[in-house]
Amino acid sequence: MQVGQLTIEEKDQLVGQTLAPDWYFNPVEDGNTPPNWVISTQEMDNCINPDFLWVKDLPLIEWVAPIPPPFPPTE
């Protein structure tokens, strides 16, 4: 699965912003080392907010799922 790669500055611009009415951008970190900030291709394709149409031109990279932190041992 591919996702759109963001710079930190681009991620900061998108947090809390709408891509369409009642639909907010959701930048997340992937599982690469160091992690990349990314958004889904659905967010890219469905963006109609004129302030953020640049997301349609983001470079695409393969999604690498983050490794969940280990659970603490149970007794």
C-alpha positions, -999 to 999 in steps of 0.1 A, spaced: 0 0 0 13 34 -9 10 66 12 19 103 6 52 113 23 52 146 42 80 168 55 77 178 92 67 213 80 40 199 57 27 177 86 25 207 109 4 226 82 -21 197 79 -27 189 116 -62 200 125 -71 210 90 -100 197 68 -95 181 35 -132 182 28 -162 191 50 -161 171 83 -130 152 71 -97 160 87 -62 152 77 -46 125 99 -8 126 94 9 96 111 44 83 115 53 51 97 76 23 109 108 33 91 139 44 110 138 73 112 100 74 107 83 93 79 52 115 83 26 103 59 -11 106 49 -33 81 30 -39 82 -7 -76 86 1 -68 119 19 -47 130 -11 -73 120 -37 -103 134 -19 -88 167 -8 -110 196 -20 -97 223 3 -81 249 -20 -54 256 7 -41 221 6 -45 209 -30 -7 205 -30 -11 172 -12 -22 157 -45 14 160 -57 31 144 -27 57 117 -34 43 82 -28 62 57 -7 54 22 5 36 20 39 57 4 66 36 -3 97 51 8 130 61 -19 154 38 -17 185 56 -12 218 59 -44 239 33 -50 266 46 -49 301 50 -84 316 20 -96 335 23 -114 368 
